[in-house]
Amino acid sequence: MGPFKIVERIGPVAYRLELANELHPFHDILHVSQLRKVVRNPVLIVSQPPEDLDSGLSTRGKPIQVTRFPDEKIRRKGVPMVEVVWERVGIREATKEHASMMRVEYPELFETQVDEHMADADSRTNSS
């Protein structure tokens, strides 16, 4: 997607872009603070915006595996987090998610991983 033609300079750090028709729901003004260095990887370049692209410019992948159960502390409280591997269009990415939310939305991910994690935790606490 892109590059896009700059139609107008709005200010010293903002520009109006000419977006393709399929991107009409998105704001056409770009602030330079939103630019990031791009390392071109041909696998990651898309010619069309994905059909499931939402207004926040994100897409929802499919979780395929829970890989770790890291211990997280948020605001001095222990919050159960899990590391989830997501896949979308052949690209895999891992993120940390709240364990309770993931268990409700994707219980099938926890059937084998939870058993293995609990066995590991039991072996650490019950070792004599």
N, C-alpha and C positions, 0 to 999 in steps of 0.2 A: 504494500500500500504506500503510495507516495513515490517520489517526492511531490509536494504540492506547490503550486505557483503562489508567490506572495503577491497579493492584489493591492494592498495598501499598508503603509506604515502608520500605526495608530499613535505611537509614542516612541520614546527612545528604546523601549524594551518590549514592545508589543506589535504584532503584525496580524493582518487579516489574510487568511489563506483562501484559495479557491479549492473547495473540496469537491470530490466526485458526488454525483447525484445520490448514490446509495449511502452517503455519509451525511445526508441532510439533517438528521436528528442531532448532530453534534455541533458544538459551539465552534465557530470558524475563526476565532481569535486565539493566537498563540502568544504566550508570554515566554521570553527567552529563559526564564528560570526553570521552565519545564523541559528544556532540552537536556539530553543525556548523550554521552559519547556512545557511539554505536560501533561494535565490532561485527563486521558483516559475516554472518554465517548463512550460507545459501539455504540450509534446511529451515531456518526460522523466518525467511522472507515469504510473505503471503501476497498473492496478486489481488485477491479480493478480500474484503472484510468477512470474517466468519459470520455465518447465519445467526449464531447465538450470542453475538456481541451485544452487550447491554450499554446503556447510556453512560455508565462509569468506565467504559472501554475495557471491560473485563469479560471473560468467558468462564463458564463453569466446566471444569474437567470432571473426570470420573475417578473417584478414589479406588485404587487397586490394592493397596497394602498398607498396613500399619507396621512401621519398621522399628520404632523405638518408643519407650515410655520414659521420656526424660522427666526428672524431678524439677519443677519450676516453682519459683517463689515470685508472686506478684503482690506488691504492697504488703509484704511480710506475711502473707498467707500462702500456704501450699495449695496450688491449683493443679489438679491433675491434667497434664497435657500429653498429647501423643504426636509423634511425627508420622505424617501421612504422605504416601507417594500418590500423586495425582497423574493421570495420563489424559492427554487430549491431542488428537491428530498425530499420534506417534511420539509426542514429546512428553517426557516425564519430568516432574518437579516435586520436590518435597517441601512441606510446610508444617509448622507446629499448629495444632488445633486443640481446642478444649475437648478433653476426653468425653465428658458427659454429652456434649452436643453431637459428637461423631457417633457415640454409641446409640443415640436415639435415631439419627438419620441413616446410619449405615451399620446396623448390628451384625451383618454378615462378615464384616472385616474383623470383628473381635472374637469370632468363634474359636479359631485356632491360636491367634496371637495372644489372647488373654490367658489361655490355659498355659502356654509356654512361659509368659511373663510371670504368672503366679507361681509356677514351679520354680523358676529362677529365684524369685523373692523368698520363697519358702526355704530353698536350699541355703540361702545366705543367712537367714535368721535362725534356722534350726540346726545349724552345723554344730557338732559337739567335738 
